């Protein structure tokens, strides 16, 4: 199969503008619901820049991919401050939600690699520029803060106590961006593709009164979708039976409707589904899988592990990291195996991508299979090669100092389902434009 222009797609997803009217939590408890998705470079996205070319967007995605990967390194996960190495503008998703009563809509970076939901709040002693109005907690009848002795405060990692006995949070990022404010609870409203939003009362959020750094003026904060106790996924808990799924579209399908599914709507079943265990490790924020090998054609290359471990939980799956990043020695062997099966002229690519080819003529891409525990995921050429300019196509895997992350290019056109109760991740090859 040829690597063609449709492999150029960089896969950024964001969440669609929400209907703001409230709907009862019972809807989610009885079944499931879905939200509409758009990627960040779609014309529907508030981050869309019509002056950028396709290659500009690729270059920006690669930069964000390597920057974001720093947060997952051992130096980050060996301390309590698991957000310490995140670059604040590295998010690949946007999520629009509403907070409070009456509902107040915000747009934030949706992040599978962090937990806390926070937004900028009035009064703001120091705030980064934000085009939309700030959330005013005094106007929400359902907003409340927590005392320092409350369990919600004591159980929140990194919390502190203010002089007036109000629980505080503090998040600092690797580029010195930061958010500080009150730990609070309010009603969080999510959309539904049926047009009837779903309201979740008493959701723990951070109300940021002192925030600054490299945040985009089109965003208002961060929505944590990780596995920790205060993430959106964990707080939805039994109402979604611990299940969510997504289907990542190529950039060429940017105008199509996408979905992120919750609850019974997130069950991945039918022909072609493979499932692998989630491994619980520190920090609980990250979703750890076990990679056993990668096959290139008939050649199977055993994965001996990463700095995350040699056995269970040796790779993190992250939909916010563009590339798949692997330890140097293993990557080198994988690259050699791929290169040996491609008959095309090698050319220089952007920094960080070492296996690139002249894309002015089609070339055959070898079959590549990812072997997770109990799950063989067969990748398509659009998962393994991406056009980084009009004339250069590069391998979507790279190396990262002993670390391992399964990125979103490898997940494109798969329905990927997480079941945090059964502790599994499932993959189903899918035309995401029809999902």
Helices and strands as residue ranges (DSSP letters): G 5-8, E 14-15, H 26-30, E 32-38, H 54-69, G 70-72, H 74-77, E 94-99, E 104-111, E 118-122, E 135-136, G 137-139, E 144-145, H 151-154, E 160-161, E 167-172, E 178-190, E 198-212, E 221-224, H 232-236, G 237-240, E 243-247, G 251-253, E 258-263, G 264-266, E 274-277, E 288-289, E 291-296, E 299-302, E 315-317, E 324-326, H 328-339, E 356-358, E 368-372, E 375-379, H 381-384, E 385-387, E 392-395, E 397-399, E 405-406, E 414-419, E 424-429, G 432-434
